[in-house]
Amino acid sequence: MTCPICRKPSHAEYRPFCSRRCAEVDLGRWLTGAYAIPTDEGEDDEAERPPRPTED
């Protein structure tokens, strides 16, 4: 298996990455929104939802 960041062979300790650095690069991409999971919902779908009930 190769590292998805730099394409070097992966290391068992950091699998699927080759090093801690590549693992942290990947985490940083997720945290900054560089990676995104596509959805069928559009941004306008949030406005069309009924308001959530509030607790008294």
N, CA, C and O atoms as a DFTB+ gen file, in Angstrom:
224 C
 N C O
     1  1       0.853      -1.162       0.000
     2  2       0.000       0.000       0.000
     3  2       0.909       1.239       0.000
     4  3       1.945       1.264       0.664
     5  1       0.504       2.244      -0.746
     6  2       1.278       3.476      -0.780
     7  2       0.556       4.580      -0.025
     8  3      -0.668       4.573       0.105
     9  1       1.332       5.515       0.462
    10  2       0.800       6.658       1.206
    11  2      -0.050       7.507       0.262
    12  3       0.404       7.841      -0.833
    13  1      -1.269       7.863       0.659
    14  2      -2.129       8.673      -0.219
    15  2      -1.648      10.121      -0.369
    16  3      -2.120      10.835      -1.253
    17  1      -0.720      10.560       0.480
    18  2      -0.227      11.929       0.412
    19  2       1.000      12.028      -0.487
    20  3       1.031      12.849      -1.404
    21  1       2.027      11.187      -0.228
    22  2       3.288      11.320      -0.970
    23  2       3.634      10.124      -1.853
    24  3       4.629      10.158      -2.576
    25  1       2.835       9.085      -1.802
    26  2       2.998       7.882      -2.622
    27  2       4.190       7.004      -2.247
    28  3       4.554       6.115      -3.017
    29  1       4.813       7.231      -1.073
    30  2       5.861       6.347      -0.577
    31  2       5.195       5.119       0.024
    32  3       3.996       5.154       0.301
    33  1       5.929       4.039       0.232
    34  2       5.333       2.859       0.885
    35  2       4.839       3.216       2.290
    36  3       5.499       3.957       3.018
    37  1       3.682       2.684       2.657
    38  2       3.121       2.998       3.971
    39  2       3.897       2.284       5.066
    40  3       4.570       1.281       4.828
    41  1       3.785       2.824       6.266
    42  2       4.440       2.262       7.442
    43  2       3.339       1.746       8.360
    44  3       2.327       2.419       8.552
    45  1       3.529       0.555       8.928
    46  2       2.489      -0.079       9.736
    47  2       2.011       0.809      10.882
    48  3       0.826       0.796      11.216
    49  1       2.909       1.576      11.486
    50  2       2.545       2.424      12.622
    51  2       1.610       3.560      12.227
    52  3       0.812       4.017      13.045
    53  1       1.700       4.021      10.983
    54  2       0.903       5.158      10.529
    55  2      -0.061       4.809       9.393
    56  3      -0.599       5.704       8.743
    57  1      -0.279       3.535       9.154
    58  2      -1.083       3.080       8.036
    59  2      -2.364       3.862       7.906
    60  3      -3.026       4.057       8.925
    61  1      -2.760       4.312       6.782
    62  2      -2.230       4.058       5.441
    63  2      -1.120       5.023       5.032
    64  3      -0.707       5.028       3.872
    65  1      -0.631       5.841       5.971
    66  2       0.385       6.833       5.645
    67  2       1.782       6.278       5.873
    68  3       1.949       5.222       6.482
    69  1       2.787       7.001       5.377
    70  2       4.169       6.563       5.542
    71  2       4.801       7.159       6.792
    72  3       5.799       6.638       7.292
    73  1       4.232       8.238       7.298
    74  2       4.820       8.924       8.445
    75  2       3.755       9.726       9.178
    76  3       2.634       9.908       8.703
    77  1       4.150      10.193      10.345
    78  2       3.243      11.045      11.124
    79  2       2.976      12.347      10.373
    80  3       1.865      12.876      10.417
    81  1       3.989      12.859       9.689
    82  2       3.831      14.101       8.938
    83  2       2.713      13.976       7.915
    84  3       1.848      14.848       7.837
    85  1       2.717      12.906       7.129
    86  2       1.674      12.721       6.116
    87  2       0.304      12.522       6.760
    88  3      -0.702      12.982       6.220
    89  1       0.252      11.847       7.900
    90  2      -1.013      11.673       8.613
    91  2      -1.550      13.030       9.070
    92  3      -2.753      13.279       9.000
    93  1      -0.655      13.907       9.538
    94  2      -1.077      15.230       9.988
    95  2      -1.464      16.130       8.820
    96  3      -2.363      16.959       8.957
    97  1      -0.807      15.982       7.685
    98  2      -1.199      16.728       6.486
    99  2      -2.625      16.351       6.108
   100  3      -3.436      17.222       5.794
   101  1      -2.932      15.065       6.136
   102  2      -4.276      14.596       5.798
   103  2      -5.307      15.129       6.791
   104  3      -6.379      15.582       6.388
   105  1      -4.992      15.078       8.077
   106  2      -5.905      15.600       9.095
   107  2      -6.145      17.088       8.876
   108  3      -7.279      17.558       8.970
   109  1      -5.095      17.819       8.587
   110  2      -5.235      19.248       8.328
   111  2      -6.145      19.534       7.154
   112  3      -6.912      20.496       7.179
   113  1      -6.068      18.714       6.133
   114  2      -6.951      18.892       4.971
   115  2      -8.407      18.678       5.349
   116  3      -9.281      19.401       4.870
   117  1      -8.683      17.696       6.200
   118  2     -10.062      17.468       6.650
   119  2     -10.538      18.637       7.497
   120  3     -11.665      19.105       7.339
   121  1      -9.677      19.110       8.400
   122  2     -10.093      20.172       9.321
   123  2     -10.290      21.520       8.633
   124  3     -11.087      22.334       9.097
   125  1      -9.583      21.767       7.544
   126  2      -9.737      23.045       6.843
   127  2     -10.799      22.986       5.760
   128  3     -11.083      24.000       5.122
   129  1     -11.388      21.825       5.543
   130  2     -12.440      21.696       4.548
   131  2     -11.933      21.415       3.145
   132  3     -12.702      21.487       2.187
   133  1     -10.645      21.095       3.006
   134  2     -10.116      20.768       1.684
   135  2     -10.762      19.487       1.155
   136  3     -10.947      19.321      -0.050
   137  1     -11.099      18.593       2.071
   138  2     -11.837      17.390       1.706
   139  2     -13.279      17.627       2.141
   140  3     -13.529      18.238       3.180
   141  1     -14.202      17.155       1.361
   142  2     -15.609      17.267       1.724
   143  2     -16.361      16.051       1.224
   144  3     -16.067      15.528       0.149
   145  1     -17.308      15.613       1.986
   146  2     -18.146      14.489       1.583
   147  2     -19.368      15.077       0.899
   148  3     -20.122      15.825       1.521
   149  1     -19.578      14.750      -0.373
   150  2     -20.714      15.333      -1.093
   151  2     -22.049      14.832      -0.545
   152  3     -22.171      13.693      -0.095
   153  1     -23.031      15.704      -0.596
   154  2     -24.386      15.342      -0.182
   155  2     -25.358      15.751      -1.273
   156  3     -25.010      16.505      -2.182
   157  1     -26.563      15.254      -1.173
   158  2     -27.604      15.621      -2.122
   159  2     -28.286      16.924      -1.711
   160  3     -28.991      17.538      -2.512
   161  1     -28.077      17.344      -0.466
   162  2     -28.721      18.546       0.038
   163  2     -27.992      19.780      -0.468
   164  3     -26.762      19.826      -0.494
   165  1     -28.756      20.762      -0.861
   166  2     -28.176      22.038      -1.256
   167  2     -28.152      22.977      -0.068
   168  3     -28.706      22.661       0.984
   169  1     -27.524      24.115      -0.221
   170  2     -27.469      25.076       0.865
   171  2     -28.852      25.628       1.189
   172  3     -29.118      25.974       2.340
   173  1     -29.725      25.717       0.212
   174  2     -31.063      26.251       0.425
   175  2     -31.965      25.280       1.180
   176  3     -33.000      25.687       1.707
   177  1     -31.588      23.995       1.241
   178  2     -32.416      23.012       1.929
   179  2     -32.564      23.339       3.411
   180  3     -33.600      23.037       4.003
   181  1     -31.566      23.939       4.013
   182  2     -31.623      24.287       5.430
   183  2     -32.734      25.302       5.695
   184  3     -33.421      25.218       6.713
   185  1     -32.912      26.251       4.792
   186  2     -33.932      27.283       4.967
   187  2     -35.338      26.715       4.821
   188  3     -36.284      27.278       5.372
   189  1     -35.497      25.634       4.105
   190  2     -36.816      25.059       3.858
   191  2     -37.287      24.154       4.986
   192  3     -38.463      23.794       5.027
   193  1     -36.405      23.780       5.896
   194  2     -36.786      22.890       6.986
   195  2     -37.594      23.657       8.029
   196  3     -37.333      24.832       8.287
   197  1     -38.575      22.985       8.624
   198  2     -39.342      23.654       9.686
   199  2     -38.439      23.873      10.912
   200  3     -37.489      23.118      11.122
   201  1     -38.729      24.894      11.710
   202  2     -37.892      25.138      12.900
   203  2     -37.996      23.990      13.885
   204  3     -39.027      23.324      13.983
   205  1     -36.921      23.771      14.607
   206  2     -36.909      22.713      15.623
   207  2     -37.720      23.176      16.824
   208  3     -37.702      24.356      17.175
   209  1     -38.435      22.239      17.458
   210  2     -39.195      22.621      18.658
   211  2     -38.231      22.986      19.778
   212  3     -37.168      22.383      19.920
   213  1     -38.613      23.973      20.567
   214  2     -37.780      24.402      21.687
   215  2     -38.292      23.759      22.965
   216  3     -39.480      23.471      23.115
   217  1     -37.356      23.544      23.881
   218  2     -37.715      22.973      25.178
   219  2     -38.066      24.103      26.124
   220  3     -37.376      25.122      26.167
   221  1     -39.145      23.926      26.888
   222  2     -39.554      24.955      27.857
   223  2     -38.984      24.674      29.213
   224  3     -39.223      25.434      30.152
